[in-house]
Structures are given as C-alpha cells and as structure tokens.
Amino acid sequence: MPTRSPQSNAISKVVLAYSGGLDTSIILQWLRTEYEADVIAFCADLGQGEDLQAIKNKAVAVGAAKVYVEDLRETFVKDYVFPMLRANAVYEGSYLLGTSIARPLIARRQIEIAQQEKAQAVSHGATGKGNDQVRFELTYTAINPDIAIIAPWREWSLQSRGELIRYARKHGIPVTATKAKPYSMDLNLFHVSYEGGILEDPWKAPPESIFQMTVSPERAPDRSRQIEIAFERGDPVAVNGRRLSPANLLDLLNRLGGQHGIGRVDLVENRYVGIKSRGVYETPGGTILHVAHRGIESLTMDREVLHLRDSLIARYAELVYYGYWFAPERVMLQKLMDEAQRGVNGTVRIKLYKGNCTVTGRRSESSLYRENLATFEEDEGYRQQDAEGFIRLNALRLAIIKSRETSRSRTTSRRKAPGSK
C-alpha cells in the first residue's frame, strides 16, 4: 500500500510508535528535523519487561513534545492473543505469530492518540523490506483512512545500521545497539523473536547466548513437570486450579515453559513483501497453550466442525501475519472460529520435559467421547454388523472407478490383439 505524501500537507504534530531503541530514537529526532513538527511518542507495554520510565525519559531527552506509556498487557492477551489461539493460528506450520499479533494493537492505540491529540500524521520504525510496515499501515487505514503516514525507512537516505549509529552519535542520541550485537529483537508477553545480522545465514545455528525466555533443552531439569490448564469456550482460564487473568496466566506459563526449554523455533519464513527471512523465536507459554488447546478440542469438538475449522487455519494465520487483523474477512473468520469453541470446555494435563510438551490427560463435562462406544470390550451401544453396510456404501464409488479402468484395459487389449481391425 503506498504511503500518503505527508510533505504536501501541513503537518505540525506526529504520533510515533516508540520503543526506545536505536531506530525509533533516531526517527524521533529525524521527524523533528525534517518535518519541523512536534513528535508525540507512544510506547505500549506489552510485557517486554523493559524499564518503561527510562524509555519515557529517553524520549523526552531526544525531544518528544509528549510521551504516552500505557500498560496494554491484559488487552493484548485477552483481545488479541486469545482470539488467535482460539483459531489455533500457526503461520507456515511453525510460527505462532507473536510479533504479528502485537502490531494491530499498537497501531490502533496510536491512531486513537492521534485523534485525541489532533495530530495530522502517524509514524513507525518498520523498514521497507519487512512485514511490520504493512501491519501498521493497514491498521492505520482501517481505522482512519485520512491520517497521513510517515515511514522514514522509505524516505531517508540512511541505509544501514552503521549509518544509524553514526547519525545517533552526531545528534547525541544514546546508542545501545552495536556492531558486536548485530541482530534485531522483538519481545512481548507472548514471545521473543530474533532476526538479521548473525542470523541471516540459515545454515548457522543461533548462539545460545541470544535466548532470553527459555533454557536450552539440554540444560532443562531431568525431571518432568505436570500442569493442568482449564479452558472455557476455548480460552484458558486457570492453571493447576488457580484462576488467573489472561496476562498473568500467560506469564506463569512462560516461566514454567521457559524452565523446561519449551517453545524454541528456528525457521525460514515467507514475508508478505516476497522475501524469505530467517527467524528464531521463543514462545514457551504460547506453545503450551496450543498443545493444551488441541488436547481439549480433541475431546469436545464435533469431527466435521473440527475438520472445517482446520481447513481455514492457514488462511486465518495468513491474515494475521500479513496485517489484516481489522479486515472484514478476518472478523468474519473469527466469528466462525469462536462459534466452533462454544463447547470447548474442560481441563488438560500437560507434561513438560526437556523441550517437549505432551498431553497426558483431558476431561470435560462437554466431552463427546463415549467410553462405552470406543471400547474394544463388549458394549451395548454399537452394532459391529452395521459397519458392513457403511463400508459398502462408501466403497461403491471406488468399485465403479475400478470397473471403468478394467473395461478400458480390456478394450485396449482387444484392439492390439493379432488380426484385430
């Protein structure tokens, strides 16, 4: 989607999605210089565990006219992560979408602040090669199509991390990123991702030193741990019988999963812009919830409903990954996903052991499992003789196909026989 041309407008105030890192600190200064505008910095606390007061102080020191720092952890998990988990969304079979799902929340709140502050533009620190630019800007447009969008990475002449560091030093901006640590990182309550720099060679294993949420499976405890997770309408609500808020529940599972090396993924994914990218992820709590959710679904979901829902997971995950959280097709799919979760209630027992997360038990008052039907022992609810007619009816089309093939083969053989005309 093309960025609007903000230079043709009178822009006196910009709301910047601000993380306190190298890129957005430089962007704050650059916006003030290039647009001669007041810059309002917005930092969303999504559980990244950083010193938010220090981030606020840094934004002020760099020149922000105003700074918003807001705790959005509960909203993030309840209204974004959990709906995605109800859909079992996984992108390309591996990625649990931890960065993807954070962007629409940040962008939506950014637009709300812009409206409140009567700002004419919003800005972000996403590069012109990545997915985040699309996620931010699709959300901006879905909520306020008239807002101007400034994407510095698509405008300025700075082209490398080294140039950014020199720019920062020239303008007295504190630098934390260096060439000795040349990879980018995104952290929130759902996951942490690493990409770029030393990770750009897909053959090289990621160094153990980068991981923050998980111990290596080799160093995990030699004894397994069992936990129980309760679900209501597809949402996790309690761990080991203790009800917790969405953010607190995920935080607890992150700690438990991290202790046992759960949730590491190393993959090469297809970005929306057409580039393949190598990413390394840690999603300990999210991995546990995916496994547990599948476990309770197996007990409570009708076969045809489950199969239909599963056929739509890849499409749903693409929409989240590409940035279409507020698009009508994602909203429509969400209603289907949530309808399928009405009976997904019960408790799952999970074993955590050296990087593995395994279902060892499940129970539910909404269960569709009937032991008297599934048993290999004598039962009264199932007539095995009925299976013969069921099989014959389902095999009928296969028999017809085989009959046609046999008939064609015989006709061909007669035509090739000696003396045939």
ROTI-615241 format. One record per residue (C-alpha): residue in three letters; x, y, z. Coordinates in steps of 0.1 Angstrom, whole numbers, plus 5000, padded with zeros to 4 digits. Example, Ala and Ser with C-alpha at 12.3 -4.5 7.8 and 13.67 -1.06 7.14 Angstrom:
<rs>
<r code="ala" xx="5123" yy="4955" zz="5078"/>
<r code="ser" xx="5137" yy="4989" zz="5071"/>
</rs>
This chain:
<rs>
<r code="met" xx="5000" yy="5000" zz="5000"/>
<r code="pro" xx="5015" yy="5033" zz="4990"/>
<r code="thr" xx="5023" yy="5058" zz="5018"/>
<r code="arg" xx="5004" yy="5091" zz="5015"/>
<r code="ser" xx="5026" yy="5121" zz="5007"/>
<r code="pro" xx="5028" yy="5139" zz="5040"/>
<r code="gln" xx="5051" yy="5165" zz="5026"/>
<r code="ser" xx="5022" yy="5180" zz="5006"/>
<r code="asn" xx="5003" yy="5186" zz="5039"/>
<r code="ala" xx="5007" yy="5209" zz="5068"/>
<r code="ile" xx="5019" yy="5185" zz="5095"/>
<r code="ser" xx="5026" yy="5201" zz="5128"/>
<r code="lys" xx="5021" yy="5170" zz="5150"/>
<r code="val" xx="5031" yy="5134" zz="5146"/>
<r code="val" xx="5024" yy="5104" zz="5168"/>
<r code="leu" xx="5053" yy="5079" zz="5167"/>
<r code="ala" xx="5052" yy="5043" zz="5177"/>
<r code="tyr" xx="5082" yy="5045" zz="5200"/>
<r code="ser" xx="5102" yy="5016" zz="5215"/>
<r code="gly" xx="5132" yy="5035" zz="5229"/>
<r code="gly" xx="5155" yy="5015" zz="5207"/>
<r code="leu" xx="5180" yy="5028" zz="5181"/>
<r code="asp" xx="5157" yy="5031" zz="5151"/>
<r code="thr" xx="5128" yy="5049" zz="5168"/>
<r code="ser" xx="5150" yy="5072" zz="5188"/>
<r code="ile" xx="5166" yy="5083" zz="5155"/>
<r code="ile" xx="5132" yy="5086" zz="5139"/>
<r code="leu" xx="5120" yy="5109" zz="5167"/>
<r code="gln" xx="5149" yy="5132" zz="5160"/>
<r code="trp" xx="5146" yy="5129" zz="5122"/>
<r code="leu" xx="5109" yy="5138" zz="5123"/>
<r code="arg" xx="5116" yy="5169" zz="5144"/>
<r code="thr" xx="5142" yy="5180" zz="5119"/>
<r code="glu" xx="5127" yy="5171" zz="5086"/>
<r code="tyr" xx="5091" yy="5180" zz="5093"/>
<r code="glu" xx="5096" yy="5206" zz="5120"/>
<r code="ala" xx="5068" yy="5190" zz="5138"/>
<r code="asp" xx="5060" yy="5182" zz="5174"/>
<r code="val" xx="5065" yy="5145" zz="5180"/>
<r code="ile" xx="5044" yy="5126" zz="5204"/>
<r code="ala" xx="5060" yy="5093" zz="5214"/>
<r code="phe" xx="5038" yy="5063" zz="5222"/>
<r code="cys" xx="5052" yy="5033" zz="5239"/>
<r code="ala" xx="5029" yy="5003" zz="5245"/>
<r code="asp" xx="5038" yy="4980" zz="5274"/>
<r code="leu" xx="5030" yy="4945" zz="5260"/>
<r code="gly" xx="5051" yy="4927" zz="5286"/>
<r code="gln" xx="5086" yy="4934" zz="5271"/>
<r code="gly" xx="5100" yy="4937" zz="5306"/>
<r code="glu" xx="5119" yy="4969" zz="5299"/>
<r code="asp" xx="5123" yy="5000" zz="5322"/>
<r code="leu" xx="5094" yy="5020" zz="5308"/>
<r code="gln" xx="5103" yy="5051" zz="5329"/>
<r code="ala" xx="5137" yy="5050" zz="5313"/>
<r code="ile" xx="5121" yy="5048" zz="5279"/>
<r code="lys" xx="5099" yy="5078" zz="5287"/>
<r code="asn" xx="5129" yy="5098" zz="5299"/>
<r code="lys" xx="5149" yy="5089" zz="5268"/>
<r code="ala" xx="5120" yy="5101" zz="5245"/>
<r code="val" xx="5119" yy="5134" zz="5264"/>
<r code="ala" xx="5157" yy="5138" zz="5262"/>
<r code="val" xx="5156" yy="5132" zz="5224"/>
<r code="gly" xx="5130" yy="5158" zz="5220"/>
<r code="ala" xx="5095" yy="5144" zz="5223"/>
<r code="ala" xx="5068" yy="5170" zz="5229"/>
<r code="lys" xx="5048" yy="5145" zz="5249"/>
<r code="val" xx="5051" yy="5108" zz="5258"/>
<r code="tyr" xx="5024" yy="5082" zz="5263"/>
<r code="val" xx="5034" yy="5049" zz="5281"/>
<r code="glu" xx="5005" yy="5026" zz="5285"/>
<r code="asp" xx="5001" yy="4991" zz="5301"/>
<r code="leu" xx="4982" yy="4971" zz="5275"/>
<r code="arg" xx="4992" yy="4936" zz="5286"/>
<r code="glu" xx="4958" yy="4924" zz="5296"/>
<r code="thr" xx="4942" yy="4939" zz="5265"/>
<r code="phe" xx="4970" yy="4923" zz="5244"/>
<r code="val" xx="4964" yy="4888" zz="5257"/>
<r code="lys" xx="4926" yy="4889" zz="5261"/>
<r code="asp" xx="4916" yy="4907" zz="5229"/>
<r code="tyr" xx="4944" yy="4897" zz="5205"/>
<r code="val" xx="4964" yy="4866" zz="5217"/>
<r code="phe" xx="4935" yy="4846" zz="5229"/>
<r code="pro" xx="4912" yy="4851" zz="5198"/>
<r code="met" xx="4942" yy="4839" zz="5177"/>
<r code="leu" xx="4947" yy="4809" zz="5200"/>
<r code="arg" xx="4910" yy="4800" zz="5197"/>
<r code="ala" xx="4917" yy="4797" zz="5160"/>
<r code="asn" xx="4949" yy="4776" zz="5165"/>
<r code="ala" xx="4967" yy="4801" zz="5142"/>
<r code="val" xx="5002" yy="4789" zz="5131"/>
<r code="tyr" xx="5019" yy="4805" zz="5101"/>
<r code="glu" xx="5036" yy="4781" zz="5077"/>
<r code="gly" xx="5034" yy="4753" zz="5102"/>
<r code="ser" xx="5058" yy="4768" zz="5128"/>
<r code="tyr" xx="5054" yy="4805" zz="5136"/>
<r code="leu" xx="5029" yy="4813" zz="5164"/>
<r code="leu" xx="5026" yy="4850" zz="5152"/>
<r code="gly" xx="5039" yy="4867" zz="5183"/>
<r code="thr" xx="5052" yy="4898" zz="5166"/>
<r code="ser" xx="5023" yy="4899" zz="5140"/>
<r code="ile" xx="4996" yy="4900" zz="5166"/>
<r code="ala" xx="5011" yy="4929" zz="5186"/>
<r code="arg" xx="5012" yy="4953" zz="5157"/>
<r code="pro" xx="4974" yy="4959" zz="5152"/>
<r code="leu" xx="4970" yy="4967" zz="5189"/>
<r code="ile" xx="4999" yy="4992" zz="5189"/>
<r code="ala" xx="4987" yy="5008" zz="5156"/>
<r code="arg" xx="4951" yy="5011" zz="5168"/>
<r code="arg" xx="4960" yy="5028" zz="5200"/>
<r code="gln" xx="4984" yy="5051" zz="5181"/>
<r code="ile" xx="4955" yy="5062" zz="5159"/>
<r code="glu" xx="4934" yy="5068" zz="5190"/>
<r code="ile" xx="4961" yy="5090" zz="5205"/>
<r code="ala" xx="4965" yy="5109" zz="5172"/>
<r code="gln" xx="4928" yy="5117" zz="5172"/>
<r code="gln" xx="4929" yy="5127" zz="5209"/>
<r code="glu" xx="4959" yy="5150" zz="5203"/>
<r code="lys" xx="4946" yy="5163" zz="5169"/>
<r code="ala" xx="4978" yy="5150" zz="5152"/>
<r code="gln" xx="4979" yy="5151" zz="5114"/>
<r code="ala" xx="5002" yy="5121" zz="5110"/>
<r code="val" xx="5014" yy="5088" zz="5125"/>
<r code="ser" xx="5048" yy="5072" zz="5120"/>
<r code="his" xx="5065" yy="5039" zz="5127"/>
<r code="gly" xx="5100" yy="5024" zz="5126"/>
<r code="ala" xx="5094" yy="4995" zz="5103"/>
<r code="thr" xx="5118" yy="4990" zz="5074"/>
<r code="gly" xx="5107" yy="4989" zz="5037"/>
<r code="lys" xx="5117" yy="4952" zz="5035"/>
<r code="gly" xx="5096" yy="4938" zz="5063"/>
<r code="asn" xx="5061" yy="4928" zz="5073"/>
<r code="asp" xx="5056" yy="4954" zz="5100"/>
<r code="gln" xx="5052" yy="4983" zz="5077"/>
<r code="val" xx="5022" yy="4966" zz="5061"/>
<r code="arg" xx="5007" yy="4956" zz="5095"/>
<r code="phe" xx="5010" yy="4991" zz="5109"/>
<r code="glu" xx="4997" yy="5009" zz="5078"/>
<r code="leu" xx="4968" yy="4985" zz="5071"/>
<r code="thr" xx="4956" yy="4991" zz="5106"/>
<r code="tyr" xx="4961" yy="5029" zz="5104"/>
<r code="thr" xx="4940" yy="5029" zz="5072"/>
<r code="ala" xx="4913" yy="5006" zz="5085"/>
<r code="ile" xx="4907" yy="5029" zz="5115"/>
<r code="asn" xx="4914" yy="5063" zz="5100"/>
<r code="pro" xx="4919" yy="5063" zz="5062"/>
<r code="asp" xx="4925" yy="5101" zz="5062"/>
<r code="ile" xx="4956" yy="5101" zz="5085"/>
<r code="ala" xx="4990" yy="5109" zz="5069"/>
<r code="ile" xx="5016" yy="5081" zz="5073"/>
<r code="ile" xx="5053" yy="5088" zz="5076"/>
<r code="ala" xx="5076" yy="5058" zz="5070"/>
<r code="pro" xx="5111" yy="5071" zz="5075"/>
<r code="trp" xx="5128" yy="5040" zz="5062"/>
<r code="arg" xx="5112" yy="5046" zz="5029"/>
<r code="glu" xx="5121" yy="5083" zz="5028"/>
<r code="trp" xx="5155" yy="5089" zz="5044"/>
<r code="ser" xx="5190" yy="5082" zz="5030"/>
<r code="leu" xx="5201" yy="5061" zz="5060"/>
<r code="gln" xx="5206" yy="5026" zz="5046"/>
<r code="ser" xx="5225" yy="5006" zz="5073"/>
<r code="arg" xx="5228" yy="5000" zz="5110"/>
<r code="gly" xx="5262" yy="5016" zz="5109"/>
<r code="glu" xx="5248" yy="5048" zz="5094"/>
<r code="leu" xx="5221" yy="5049" zz="5120"/>
<r code="ile" xx="5247" yy="5046" zz="5148"/>
<r code="arg" xx="5267" yy="5075" zz="5133"/>
<r code="tyr" xx="5236" yy="5096" zz="5130"/>
<r code="ala" xx="5227" yy="5089" zz="5166"/>
<r code="arg" xx="5262" yy="5099" zz="5178"/>
<r code="lys" xx="5261" yy="5130" zz="5158"/>
<r code="his" xx="5228" yy="5141" zz="5174"/>
<r code="gly" xx="5237" yy="5129" zz="5209"/>
<r code="ile" xx="5212" yy="5101" zz="5210"/>
<r code="pro" xx="5223" yy="5072" zz="5234"/>
<r code="val" xx="5232" yy="5041" zz="5214"/>
<r code="thr" xx="5226" yy="5006" zz="5229"/>
<r code="ala" xx="5229" yy="4986" zz="5196"/>
<r code="thr" xx="5264" yy="4980" zz="5183"/>
<r code="lys" xx="5280" yy="4961" zz="5156"/>
<r code="ala" xx="5291" yy="4935" zz="5182"/>
<r code="lys" xx="5254" yy="4925" zz="5186"/>
<r code="pro" xx="5241" yy="4928" zz="5151"/>
<r code="tyr" xx="5206" yy="4913" zz="5153"/>
<r code="ser" xx="5172" yy="4927" zz="5159"/>
<r code="met" xx="5149" yy="4915" zz="5187"/>
<r code="asp" xx="5112" yy="4919" zz="5194"/>
<r code="leu" xx="5099" yy="4910" zz="5228"/>
<r code="asn" xx="5064" yy="4909" zz="5243"/>
<r code="leu" xx="5044" yy="4888" zz="5267"/>
<r code="phe" xx="5037" yy="4862" zz="5240"/>
<r code="his" xx="5072" yy="4857" zz="5225"/>
<r code="val" xx="5106" yy="4870" zz="5216"/>
<r code="ser" xx="5119" yy="4870" zz="5181"/>
<r code="tyr" xx="5154" yy="4874" zz="5167"/>
<r code="glu" xx="5164" yy="4881" zz="5131"/>
<r code="gly" xx="5191" yy="4898" zz="5110"/>
<r code="gly" xx="5228" yy="4901" zz="5114"/>
<r code="ile" xx="5244" yy="4869" zz="5126"/>
<r code="leu" xx="5212" yy="4850" zz="5119"/>
<r code="glu" xx="5210" yy="4858" zz="5082"/>
<r code="asp" xx="5229" yy="4827" zz="5073"/>
<r code="pro" xx="5203" yy="4800" zz="5075"/>
<r code="trp" xx="5230" yy="4773" zz="5079"/>
<r code="lys" xx="5245" yy="4788" zz="5111"/>
<r code="ala" xx="5229" yy="4777" zz="5143"/>
<r code="pro" xx="5218" yy="4806" zz="5166"/>
<r code="pro" xx="5242" yy="4811" zz="5195"/>
<r code="glu" xx="5228" yy="4800" zz="5229"/>
<r code="ser" xx="5236" yy="4835" zz="5243"/>
<r code="ile" xx="5207" yy="4851" zz="5224"/>
<r code="phe" xx="5179" yy="4832" zz="5241"/>
<r code="gln" xx="5161" yy="4851" zz="5269"/>
<r code="met" xx="5129" yy="4832" zz="5278"/>
<r code="thr" xx="5140" yy="4796" zz="5277"/>
<r code="val" xx="5168" yy="4774" zz="5289"/>
<r code="ser" xx="5182" yy="4750" zz="5263"/>
<r code="pro" xx="5165" yy="4716" zz="5265"/>
<r code="glu" xx="5199" yy="4701" zz="5274"/>
<r code="arg" xx="5201" yy="4722" zz="5305"/>
<r code="ala" xx="5164" yy="4718" zz="5315"/>
<r code="pro" xx="5156" yy="4697" zz="5346"/>
<r code="asp" xx="5159" yy="4660" zz="5343"/>
<r code="arg" xx="5125" yy="4655" zz="5360"/>
<r code="ser" xx="5093" yy="4663" zz="5341"/>
<r code="arg" xx="5066" yy="4686" zz="5354"/>
<r code="gln" xx="5029" yy="4681" zz="5351"/>
<r code="ile" xx="5005" yy="4710" zz="5350"/>
<r code="glu" xx="4967" yy="4713" zz="5344"/>
<r code="ile" xx="4951" yy="4740" zz="5323"/>
<r code="ala" xx="4914" yy="4747" zz="5324"/>
<r code="phe" xx="4895" yy="4761" zz="5293"/>
<r code="glu" xx="4862" yy="4778" zz="5289"/>
<r code="arg" xx="4848" yy="4783" zz="5254"/>
<r code="gly" xx="4883" yy="4778" zz="5241"/>
<r code="asp" xx="4900" yy="4803" zz="5264"/>
<r code="pro" xx="4925" yy="4792" zz="5291"/>
<r code="val" xx="4912" yy="4804" zz="5325"/>
<r code="ala" xx="4932" yy="4786" zz="5352"/>
<r code="val" xx="4964" yy="4767" zz="5358"/>
<r code="asn" xx="4965" yy="4739" zz="5384"/>
<r code="gly" xx="4931" yy="4750" zz="5396"/>
<r code="arg" xx="4940" yy="4787" zz="5401"/>
<r code="arg" xx="4921" yy="4812" zz="5381"/>
<r code="leu" xx="4943" yy="4839" zz="5366"/>
<r code="ser" xx="4938" yy="4870" zz="5344"/>
<r code="pro" xx="4948" yy="4864" zz="5308"/>
<r code="ala" xx="4982" yy="4882" zz="5311"/>
<r code="asn" xx="4990" yy="4866" zz="5345"/>
<r code="leu" xx="4981" yy="4832" zz="5331"/>
<r code="leu" xx="5004" yy="4836" zz="5301"/>
<r code="asp" xx="5032" yy="4850" zz="5322"/>
<r code="leu" xx="5031" yy="4819" zz="5345"/>
<r code="leu" xx="5031" yy="4795" zz="5315"/>
<r code="asn" xx="5060" yy="4814" zz="5300"/>
<r code="arg" xx="5080" yy="4809" zz="5332"/>
<r code="leu" xx="5071" yy="4772" zz="5335"/>
<r code="gly" xx="5077" yy="4765" zz="5298"/>
<r code="gly" xx="5110" yy="4785" zz="5299"/>
<r code="gln" xx="5123" yy="4764" zz="5327"/>
<r code="his" xx="5118" yy="4733" zz="5306"/>
<r code="gly" xx="5131" yy="4746" zz="5273"/>
<r code="ile" xx="5097" yy="4747" zz="5257"/>
<r code="gly" xx="5089" yy="4768" zz="5226"/>
<r code="arg" xx="5120" yy="4774" zz="5206"/>
<r code="val" xx="5116" yy="4776" zz="5168"/>
<r code="asp" xx="5141" yy="4783" zz="5140"/>
<r code="leu" xx="5126" yy="4788" zz="5106"/>
<r code="val" xx="5129" yy="4804" zz="5072"/>
<r code="glu" xx="5095" yy="4821" zz="5065"/>
<r code="asn" xx="5080" yy="4839" zz="5036"/>
<r code="arg" xx="5075" yy="4876" zz="5042"/>
<r code="tyr" xx="5044" yy="4892" zz="5027"/>
<r code="val" xx="5066" yy="4915" zz="5006"/>
<r code="gly" xx="5081" yy="4885" zz="4988"/>
<r code="ile" xx="5114" yy="4880" zz="5007"/>
<r code="lys" xx="5124" yy="4848" zz="5026"/>
<r code="ser" xx="5136" yy="4856" zz="5061"/>
<r code="arg" xx="5152" yy="4835" zz="5088"/>
<r code="gly" xx="5137" yy="4840" zz="5122"/>
<r code="val" xx="5144" yy="4824" zz="5156"/>
<r code="tyr" xx="5116" yy="4825" zz="5181"/>
<r code="glu" xx="5108" yy="4817" zz="5218"/>
<r code="thr" xx="5072" yy="4811" zz="5226"/>
<r code="pro" xx="5071" yy="4790" zz="5258"/>
<r code="gly" xx="5036" yy="4798" zz="5271"/>
<r code="gly" xx="5021" yy="4800" zz="5237"/>
<r code="thr" xx="5034" yy="4766" zz="5228"/>
<r code="ile" xx="5019" yy="4750" zz="5259"/>
<r code="leu" xx="4986" yy="4767" zz="5252"/>
<r code="his" xx="4985" yy="4755" zz="5216"/>
<r code="val" xx="4992" yy="4719" zz="5227"/>
<r code="ala" xx="4967" yy="4720" zz="5255"/>
<r code="his" xx="4940" yy="4737" zz="5234"/>
<r code="arg" xx="4943" yy="4709" zz="5208"/>
<r code="gly" xx="4940" yy="4684" zz="5235"/>
<r code="ile" xx="4907" yy="4697" zz="5249"/>
<r code="glu" xx="4894" yy="4702" zz="5213"/>
<r code="ser" xx="4900" yy="4666" zz="5205"/>
<r code="leu" xx="4876" yy="4657" zz="5233"/>
<r code="thr" xx="4849" yy="4682" zz="5228"/>
<r code="met" xx="4847" yy="4693" zz="5191"/>
<r code="asp" xx="4825" yy="4675" zz="5165"/>
<r code="arg" xx="4845" yy="4659" zz="5138"/>
<r code="glu" xx="4831" yy="4679" zz="5109"/>
<r code="val" xx="4833" yy="4712" zz="5127"/>
<r code="leu" xx="4869" yy="4705" zz="5137"/>
<r code="his" xx="4879" yy="4695" zz="5101"/>
<r code="leu" xx="4861" yy="4725" zz="5086"/>
<r code="arg" xx="4878" yy="4748" zz="5111"/>
<r code="asp" xx="4912" yy="4732" zz="5105"/>
<r code="ser" xx="4908" yy="4738" zz="5068"/>
<r code="leu" xx="4906" yy="4776" zz="5075"/>
<r code="ile" xx="4936" yy="4779" zz="5099"/>
<r code="ala" xx="4962" yy="4785" zz="5072"/>
<r code="arg" xx="4941" yy="4813" zz="5057"/>
<r code="tyr" xx="4934" yy="4829" zz="5092"/>
<r code="ala" xx="4971" yy="4827" zz="5100"/>
<r code="glu" xx="4980" yy="4844" zz="5068"/>
<r code="leu" xx="4956" yy="4873" zz="5075"/>
<r code="val" xx="4972" yy="4878" zz="5109"/>
<r code="tyr" xx="5007" yy="4875" zz="5095"/>
<r code="tyr" xx="5000" yy="4899" zz="5066"/>
<r code="gly" xx="4984" yy="4925" zz="5089"/>
<r code="tyr" xx="4947" yy="4922" zz="5081"/>
<r code="trp" xx="4935" yy="4920" zz="5117"/>
<r code="phe" xx="4909" yy="4947" zz="5112"/>
<r code="ala" xx="4899" yy="4935" zz="5077"/>
<r code="pro" xx="4863" yy="4921" zz="5073"/>
<r code="glu" xx="4875" yy="4887" zz="5062"/>
<r code="arg" xx="4894" yy="4882" zz="5095"/>
<r code="val" xx="4865" yy="4894" zz="5115"/>
<r code="met" xx="4842" yy="4871" zz="5097"/>
<r code="leu" xx="4866" yy="4841" zz="5102"/>
<r code="gln" xx="4869" yy="4850" zz="5139"/>
<r code="lys" xx="4831" yy="4846" zz="5143"/>
<r code="leu" xx="4833" yy="4811" zz="5128"/>
<r code="met" xx="4863" yy="4802" zz="5150"/>
<r code="asp" xx="4846" yy="4814" zz="5181"/>
<r code="glu" xx="4813" yy="4796" zz="5172"/>
<r code="ala" xx="4833" yy="4764" zz="5170"/>
<r code="gln" xx="4847" yy="4770" zz="5205"/>
<r code="arg" xx="4813" yy="4771" zz="5223"/>
<r code="gly" xx="4817" yy="4736" zz="5237"/>
<r code="val" xx="4855" yy="4737" zz="5242"/>
<r code="asn" xx="4854" yy="4734" zz="5280"/>
<r code="gly" xx="4874" yy="4713" zz="5303"/>
<r code="thr" xx="4909" yy="4706" zz="5317"/>
<r code="val" xx="4940" yy="4693" zz="5301"/>
<r code="arg" xx="4970" yy="4678" zz="5318"/>
<r code="ile" xx="5003" yy="4686" zz="5302"/>
<r code="lys" xx="5038" yy="4672" zz="5308"/>
<r code="leu" xx="5068" yy="4695" zz="5303"/>
<r code="tyr" xx="5101" yy="4678" zz="5298"/>
<r code="lys" xx="5133" yy="4690" zz="5280"/>
<r code="gly" xx="5117" yy="4710" zz="5252"/>
<r code="asn" xx="5087" yy="4687" zz="5248"/>
<r code="cys" xx="5052" yy="4695" zz="5257"/>
<r code="thr" xx="5028" yy="4665" zz="5258"/>
<r code="val" xx="4992" yy="4659" zz="5266"/>
<r code="thr" xx="4988" yy="4632" zz="5292"/>
<r code="gly" xx="4951" yy="4636" zz="5301"/>
<r code="arg" xx="4920" yy="4655" zz="5293"/>
<r code="arg" xx="4885" yy="4657" zz="5308"/>
<r code="ser" xx="4853" yy="4677" zz="5302"/>
<r code="glu" xx="4817" yy="4679" zz="5310"/>
<r code="ser" xx="4812" yy="4688" zz="5273"/>
<r code="ser" xx="4830" yy="4657" zz="5261"/>
<r code="leu" xx="4818" yy="4639" zz="5230"/>
<r code="tyr" xx="4840" yy="4609" zz="5239"/>
<r code="arg" xx="4820" yy="4578" zz="5249"/>
<r code="glu" xx="4840" yy="4551" zz="5265"/>
<r code="asn" xx="4812" yy="4526" zz="5260"/>
<r code="leu" xx="4814" yy="4532" zz="5223"/>
<r code="ala" xx="4852" yy="4534" zz="5219"/>
<r code="thr" xx="4860" yy="4503" zz="5240"/>
<r code="phe" xx="4874" yy="4471" zz="5225"/>
<r code="glu" xx="4855" yy="4452" zz="5251"/>
<r code="glu" xx="4818" yy="4441" zz="5248"/>
<r code="asp" xx="4794" yy="4470" zz="5246"/>
<r code="glu" xx="4757" yy="4476" zz="5241"/>
<r code="gly" xx="4758" yy="4509" zz="5222"/>
<r code="tyr" xx="4773" yy="4498" zz="5189"/>
<r code="arg" xx="4764" yy="4470" zz="5164"/>
<r code="gln" xx="4795" yy="4460" zz="5146"/>
<r code="gln" xx="4774" yy="4444" zz="5119"/>
<r code="asp" xx="4762" yy="4478" zz="5109"/>
<r code="ala" xx="4798" yy="4487" zz="5097"/>
<r code="glu" xx="4794" yy="4463" zz="5067"/>
<r code="gly" xx="4767" yy="4484" zz="5050"/>
<r code="phe" xx="4786" yy="4516" zz="5059"/>
<r code="ile" xx="4818" yy="4503" zz="5043"/>
<r code="arg" xx="4799" yy="4490" zz="5012"/>
<r code="leu" xx="4782" yy="4524" zz="5005"/>
<r code="asn" xx="4815" yy="4543" zz="5009"/>
<r code="ala" xx="4834" yy="4518" zz="4987"/>
<r code="leu" xx="4808" yy="4519" zz="4959"/>
<r code="arg" xx="4824" yy="4547" zz="4940"/>
<r code="leu" xx="4858" yy="4531" zz="4943"/>
<r code="ala" xx="4844" yy="4499" zz="4928"/>
<r code="ile" xx="4828" yy="4518" zz="4899"/>
<r code="ile" xx="4861" yy="4536" zz="4891"/>
<r code="lys" xx="4880" yy="4502" zz="4892"/>
<r code="ser" xx="4853" yy="4487" zz="4869"/>
<r code="arg" xx="4857" yy="4515" zz="4844"/>
<r code="glu" xx="4895" yy="4511" zz="4844"/>
<r code="thr" xx="4892" yy="4473" zz="4839"/>
<r code="ser" xx="4868" yy="4478" zz="4810"/>
<r code="arg" xx="4891" yy="4503" zz="4792"/>
<r code="ser" xx="4920" yy="4479" zz="4797"/>
<r code="arg" xx="4901" yy="4450" zz="4781"/>
<r code="thr" xx="4891" yy="4472" zz="4751"/>
<r code="thr" xx="4927" yy="4483" zz="4746"/>
<r code="ser" xx="4939" yy="4447" zz="4747"/>
<r code="arg" xx="4914" yy="4436" zz="4720"/>
<r code="arg" xx="4925" yy="4464" zz="4697"/>
<r code="lys" xx="4961" yy="4453" zz="4700"/>
<r code="ala" xx="4955" yy="4416" zz="4695"/>
<r code="pro" xx="4969" yy="4400" zz="4663"/>
<r code="gly" xx="4944" yy="4401" zz="4634"/>
<r code="ser" xx="4922" yy="4427" zz="4650"/>
<r code="lys" xx="4909" yy="4455" zz="4628"/>
</rs>
